[in-house]
Each structure stands twice: as C-alpha cells, then as structure tokens.
Amino acid sequence: MKIVIIAPEQIPVPPILGGSVEITILAIAKELSKWHSVSIISRAHPRYPKHSFIDGVHIYRVPTGSPAKYLTHVKKILKKRRFDVLQIDNRPEFVRQIKSMFPKATVSLYLHSLTFVNSPHTSRAETLAGLRKADLIITNSSSLESRLSARFPSISRKIRVAWLGVDTSRFSPIPKTSHPRAFTLLFAGRLIPRKGIPVLLQAAKLVKSQIAQPVKVMIAGGSPTSKYARQLQSLSRKFGVHAEFLGTVPHRSIHRVFRKADLFICPSQKHESFGLVNVEAMSSGLPVVASKNGGIKEIIEHGRTGLLINQYRNPQAFAEAICSLIMNKPLYLKMKQEARQIALEKFSWRATADRLSHIYESDKALQKDELQNGDHNNPCHNFHEYDQCLGTTSGGGDQCTATDYHERHDLHECHGTEHGVQPERRQEEPDNGGDNDERSNQCCDAILQPFDIVHDWSCFDDDDEGTFDFFSDIGYQRLVDALIYG
C-alpha cells in the first residue's frame, strides 16, 4: 500500500525537543515502511530541509502559520499523487477536504486525545462533519474509544484501537551500581497542573518520613510558564524533598534519564488517553505507580508491572504504594522484570504498526466487497451528509432509521452512556487494573487494601471535565499557592 501520514501543523517531524504525536508518527512510519511505501507531511523548520528520507520514510515539510495555511500547502504536495491510505493525525477539520481529493482511498483520522475534537480548537459541527467523512477513526486506547463513542454514537462503528509503542532497544534497562544511593522517583512530562506533580512531591515527603533509605525525585519536563515551575521548586523545598528539576529534555536523550531512576510515578489528575511515558518507563525496566484513570489502566497491570492508585488525588495513597515497593525488594524486582517483558510483548512500535497495517488492509478488503456487492449505493452505509439520510431513499422508499436517528442525535448534545470496548479488544486486552484481577490479588494482597481507603478528596469526579473543581487548572493553581504560602 501507498500510505501518507499528515502530521499536525504545530511541531516538525522529527520533533526538535519533544512531541508525543510527532514521535509516534515517525516511529510508526518507520515500521510500516518495511512492508509499505510510506510518506509523512509535516511543518517546515529552519533546521530541516524541505524533503528528507529517514529509515525508509519520505518526509515532506511545508510552511505553516495556521491550520488553514498548512492544509493548503499539504494539498499541493498531495496533488497529482496516488495513495491507498491517507492518515490524518489529530485534525478532524482536515478530513473533508482530503477525502474530497481522494474519494476512493481510505482516509483515516488518528486521534491521540479528545483535545482537538473540542472547543476552542474546533466546533462540534465541524468535528462531526470530519468524523463522518473519515472512513476509519483510530484511537490510541479503548478508553478514548469509549469517550469518543459516547459523544458521537453514529461514528462508533468506524472506530478501531491501536495502542502506541516504544523503541524497546533504546528504552532498555542497564545494571544499577551496587553502592548505596538514594531511591529515585521519576516523573517525565509537561509541568502543568493536571499532571499532579504537587501530589508526587507531597507523597515523597511522606515516604521520606517512613523509610530510612534516602529518597530523591527527578522531574523531567518543561512548563509553559516559568512561574509554575518556580512554584513547584518552592514546594519541594517547603516539603524538604530532594528534587532535581531537569527542565525540558530532548526525546532523543530522555532514555538516559529513565535509566537513572528506580520507580516511575504518573500522578495524573485528569483523564489520560494513553500515557506514552508509562510504556517508556516499563521498557526501561521501571515499575510504574500511576493514577488509575483513562488509558493508563490499559497499560499498567496492577500488581504485575506496577501499582494503580484509585484515590489518586490523595498523596498518602501514592506514598503507601511507593513505600510498599521500596520495602518489598522481591516484589519490586519481580515487577521490574515483568514491566520490561510486557513492554516487549505488547508495546513495541512493531506491534503498533502491525495493528495499523491489519486495520487498513481489512478496510481495503471490505471496500472491495462492498463495491462488488453494490452496497456502496446505500447512503446509510457510507455515512453521507446528514441531509442525504433524511426522509426516504430514492430507490425503494426504505427509511434510514438507525443512521438518521444517530446522526440527528449527534447534532445535539450527546447524553448517551459510554460504549464498551470492541469485542475483539475485550478478549485481547482485559482490564487488569480492577480488584477482580486474580493475578494482582495473589501477588500482593497485603499491598492492595490501603489503596481503596476513601479519602477527603474522593468527592471530586475525574470524569467531569466540564465542571470547576480544585483540580481544574485555575483551582489547582490555588491549591499549589495554598501549599506554598499557607
């Protein structure tokens, strides 16, 4: 197949410093190029030429400045070329124009989060139009699939799940020195309120008071505002925590930071669609202590590759999990081995590319069958525009009842319940984060119980992202201010 991947307009490929979507695009393209002809279209950057050929992948770079300007230049590159698959990452507003250029090709929308299907990035009507024009919609987790299906029920049958991966050769464990040193907790990611870094710092303070071994925190990542980074540093001093703020670390070097750590902490306070850093940590041989939300619980197997925290807004819950692994060395070493092994088995970029290749080849076969059967004349099956599904079809007078209902329902506020994961995903990827996981219970019954204690902060609903609470960006900033100055 001839495949082109259209990257968002904000960050070049390869990214200069970091950008999980752009990292993902290049890694998947390199693997797909072993079986297919693959190109990427990305924004231009002074450091890069207009065209590169990297590990079998052609990368074309075009001017940007706004999504509309970028798309105009993308279309110029696409013009007069033929593709079997056109994959658009994170930009539903690009789909309609691309599909009109390539009506017979498979046009897929690969969503890495819900950010760009929401205001202010796009309107609901524009999002819906793009989703309906896409032949396929790929999400990076079953959690994201469920949320997208709940908001737009009529497009749920087009959604497929393809987990992200990791370069398992670069993110790999190395033997640690035997001399005594501080037990190092690592956080990697943007320094923004929703990532929960104050929870980590307060948890480290509690751990420090409970164990004799020195504890150190490494924080790798930059902040959109220097003020917030300075406040976090002030908070670490107030708590008496030995914290090393590394700033923004280029992704090409971040694997070296993982190798210096003993345990990875992901205290996210809001929904995470996937959480690529958790896979990078596992591949590096690090157990992960993480918030039990979103796609994180599809990655971390509780009691096997790490520990999932139910009450993740309470620092004490994280402290108990961290202490349990520091004080139970056999369990800690077992989790290190399991984390690496699961990363190799489930989360390589080869596995991601295989999944995508299967999705696209299956879609091509389905399109061929529909053309042979004449099924392509049914507007309900092809998700034509809303006005084409109103009333009756021109042929036999049959009403487009199911599709018509769902599409009208999508145009208004969606009040439906979340759909479950696809049946094929249910079989392949059971939820190993719950209390019913027999392996987790057998592995560490004594450890699990404390994490189910109800704490004062449990009243906040992590799924209600539209309401104001202490863990909105503004409210969380107030909380940090109170911790520092209160």
Secondary structure as the mmCIF struct_conf table of DSSP 4:
data_model
#
loop_
_struct_conf.conf_type_id
_struct_conf.id
_struct_conf.beg_label_comp_id
_struct_conf.beg_label_asym_id
_struct_conf.beg_label_seq_id
_struct_conf.end_label_comp_id
_struct_conf.end_label_asym_id
_struct_conf.end_label_seq_id
STRN STRN1 LYS A 2 ILE A 6
BEND BEND1 GLU A 9 ILE A 11
BEND BEND2 VAL A 13 PRO A 14
BEND BEND3 ILE A 16 LEU A 17
HELX_RH_AL_P HELX_RH_AL_P1 SER A 20 LEU A 32
TURN_TY1_P TURN_TY1_P1 SER A 33 TRP A 35
BEND BEND4 HIS A 36 HIS A 36
STRN STRN2 SER A 37 ARG A 43
TURN_TY1_P TURN_TY1_P2 PRO A 46 ARG A 47
BEND BEND5 TYR A 48 TYR A 48
BEND BEND6 LYS A 50 LYS A 50
STRN STRN3 HIS A 51 ILE A 54
TURN_TY1_P TURN_TY1_P3 ASP A 55 GLY A 56
STRN STRN4 VAL A 57 VAL A 62
BEND BEND7 GLY A 65 SER A 66
HELX_RH_AL_P HELX_RH_AL_P2 PRO A 67 LEU A 78
TURN_TY1_P TURN_TY1_P4 LYS A 79 LYS A 80
BEND BEND8 ASP A 84 ASP A 84
STRN STRN5 VAL A 85 ASP A 89
BEND BEND9 ASN A 90 ASN A 90
HELX_RH_3T_P HELX_RH_3T_P1 PRO A 92 PHE A 94
HELX_RH_AL_P HELX_RH_AL_P3 VAL A 95 MET A 101
TURN_TY1_P TURN_TY1_P5 PRO A 103 LYS A 104
BEND BEND10 ALA A 105 ALA A 105
STRN STRN6 THR A 106 LEU A 111
BEND BEND11 HIS A 112 LEU A 114
HELX_RH_3T_P HELX_RH_3T_P2 THR A 115 VAL A 117
BEND BEND12 ASN A 118 ASN A 118
TURN_TY1_P TURN_TY1_P6 SER A 119 HIS A 121
BEND BEND13 THR A 122 THR A 122
HELX_RH_AL_P HELX_RH_AL_P4 ARG A 124 LYS A 133
BEND BEND14 ASP A 135 ASP A 135
STRN STRN7 LEU A 136 THR A 139
BEND BEND15 ASN A 140 SER A 141
HELX_RH_AL_P HELX_RH_AL_P5 SER A 142 ARG A 151
HELX_RH_3T_P HELX_RH_3T_P3 PRO A 153 LYS A 158
STRN STRN8 ILE A 159 VAL A 161
STRN STRN9 VAL A 166 VAL A 166
TURN_TY1_P TURN_TY1_P7 THR A 168 ARG A 170
BEND BEND16 PHE A 171 PHE A 171
HELX_LH_PP_P HELX_LH_PP_P1 PRO A 175 THR A 177
BEND BEND17 HIS A 179 HIS A 179
HELX_LH_PP_P HELX_LH_PP_P2 ALA A 182 ALA A 182
STRN STRN10 PHE A 183 ALA A 188
BEND BEND18 GLY A 189 GLY A 189
HELX_RH_3T_P HELX_RH_3T_P4 PRO A 193 LYS A 195
HELX_RH_AL_P HELX_RH_AL_P6 ILE A 197 GLN A 210
BEND BEND19 ALA A 212 GLN A 213
STRN STRN11 VAL A 215 ALA A 220
BEND BEND20 PRO A 224 THR A 225
HELX_RH_AL_P HELX_RH_AL_P7 SER A 226 PHE A 239
TURN_TY1_P TURN_TY1_P8 GLY A 240 GLY A 240
STRN STRN12 HIS A 242 GLY A 247
TURN_TY1_P TURN_TY1_P9 HIS A 251 SER A 253
HELX_RH_AL_P HELX_RH_AL_P8 ILE A 254 ARG A 259
TURN_TY1_P TURN_TY1_P10 LYS A 260 LYS A 260
BEND BEND21 ASP A 262 ASP A 262
STRN STRN13 LEU A 263 CYS A 266
BEND BEND22 GLN A 269 LYS A 270
BEND BEND23 SER A 273 SER A 273
HELX_RH_AL_P HELX_RH_AL_P9 LEU A 276 SER A 283
TURN_TY1_P TURN_TY1_P11 SER A 284 GLY A 285
STRN STRN14 VAL A 288 SER A 291
TURN_TY1_P TURN_TY1_P12 GLY A 294 GLY A 295
HELX_RH_AL_P HELX_RH_AL_P10 ILE A 296 ILE A 299
STRN STRN15 HIS A 302 HIS A 302
TURN_TY1_P TURN_TY1_P13 GLY A 303 THR A 305
STRN STRN16 GLY A 306 ILE A 309
BEND BEND24 ASN A 310 GLN A 311
TURN_TY1_P TURN_TY1_P14 TYR A 312 ARG A 313
HELX_RH_AL_P HELX_RH_AL_P11 PRO A 315 MET A 327
HELX_RH_AL_P HELX_RH_AL_P12 LYS A 329 LYS A 346
STRN STRN17 SER A 348 SER A 348
HELX_RH_AL_P HELX_RH_AL_P13 TRP A 349 ASN A 373
TURN_TY1_P TURN_TY1_P15 GLY A 374 GLY A 374
HELX_RH_3T_P HELX_RH_3T_P5 ASP A 375 ASN A 377
HELX_RH_AL_P HELX_RH_AL_P14 PRO A 379 ASN A 382
TURN_TY1_P TURN_TY1_P16 PHE A 383 PHE A 383
HELX_RH_3T_P HELX_RH_3T_P6 TYR A 386 CYS A 389
BEND BEND25 LEU A 390 GLY A 391
STRN STRN18 THR A 392 THR A 392
TURN_TY1_P TURN_TY1_P17 SER A 394 GLY A 396
STRN STRN19 GLN A 399 GLN A 399
HELX_RH_AL_P HELX_RH_AL_P15 THR A 401 LEU A 411
BEND BEND26 HIS A 412 HIS A 412
HELX_LH_PP_P HELX_LH_PP_P3 GLY A 416 HIS A 419
HELX_RH_AL_P HELX_RH_AL_P16 PRO A 423 GLU A 428
BEND BEND27 GLU A 429 GLU A 429
TURN_TY1_P TURN_TY1_P18 ASN A 432 GLY A 433
BEND BEND28 GLY A 434 GLY A 434
TURN_TY1_P TURN_TY1_P19 ASP A 435 ASN A 436
HELX_RH_AL_P HELX_RH_AL_P17 GLU A 438 LEU A 448
HELX_RH_3T_P HELX_RH_3T_P7 GLN A 449 ASP A 452
HELX_RH_3T_P HELX_RH_3T_P8 ASP A 456 CYS A 459
BEND BEND29 PHE A 460 PHE A 460
TURN_TY1_P TURN_TY1_P20 ASP A 462 ASP A 463
TURN_TY1_P TURN_TY1_P21 GLU A 465 GLY A 466
BEND BEND30 THR A 467 THR A 467
TURN_TY1_P TURN_TY1_P22 PHE A 470 PHE A 471
BEND BEND31 SER A 472 SER A 472
HELX_RH_AL_P HELX_RH_AL_P18 ASP A 473 TYR A 485
#
